[in-house]
């Protein structure tokens, strides 16, 4: 503190610099800040030696015990006292904070009058409390929404059971071959709807790990090519109505093993969600291309459509719960969320890429068993 500019800077920052000479004995270094003369009757000058506790700094009594231990350890960090309140000679409240440091083998005690800094800290603490209250309110509102959705889903499940009964009774009617084919597709879609309801309820579960088990056994592992083919067959009626085609890329190698870690029914649900999503945003007379590639450890599936692509503001939250596009929203905003939590639980990765000209590419990579 021999530099007068440095001494003046500390004083301007309302910091009193004290050098420890002995236990409780300190020497004032540098310029004396103005607040010191407002708080104490005695006149303090540069270089003056003072006994801290005798001069009225009683608020430092406990801190100096910790500071002595800190100085003896020769640590290069800083020890802070935390905030305390004292009054000046006029009775005005002042807020202080002390720090113990070691500089060039000297033990230094800094005492700072906070003023505006204290108000800023109060503001930050207040904002933190407000944010905490807002977060708690958000949690309560979110819980109410989840309860409401649970009720809606259960109501849907009851109505779906009646639909399944009607479809089962239709099996005994004298239907044409085409009618039987449509009935079979309808029953399969109804089964998928039941699975979707279960998946939605699982998505709201407090523990995502409650999702049903999956296998890493190569003999029982699901075949992702078979999943793609089965889902395409179920979605064919929608394709015919909208004049949209599915195309699996050539040279897949039908004898190649396309098994991945997972569960066949849930893998079908993932593929179905992605293909239904592509159908929803594909223009008439367009083609949805499904590609499969593999290396030694993973199998990659790509689904390319010729739609308008995902809005830029939606990309970051695309796979989050309740995320839906502004145009042609899905059933519940949970389809891609379900895909993500399922694929990630199986040790895979899922993502989105915009295609160079137009359209979207959704892709997923799953490990081999």
SULHUGI-V291638 format. One record per helix or strand. SS is the DSSP state (A for helix, B for strand). FROM is the first residue (numbers start at 1). LEN is the number of residues. If there is no record, write none. Layout:
BEGIN
ss=SS from=FROM len=LEN
ss=SS from=FROM len=LEN
END
This chain:
BEGIN
ss=A from=4 len=9
ss=B from=15 len=8
ss=B from=25 len=5
ss=A from=34 len=6
ss=B from=49 len=3
ss=A from=53 len=3
ss=A from=58 len=15
ss=B from=79 len=9
ss=B from=93 len=11
ss=B from=106 len=8
ss=A from=116 len=55
ss=A from=177 len=27
ss=A from=208 len=3
ss=B from=215 len=1
ss=B from=222 len=2
ss=A from=224 len=19
ss=B from=245 len=4
ss=B from=259 len=2
ss=B from=262 len=1
ss=A from=264 len=18
ss=B from=287 len=8
ss=B from=298 len=7
ss=A from=312 len=6
ss=A from=335 len=11
ss=B from=349 len=6
ss=B from=360 len=8
END
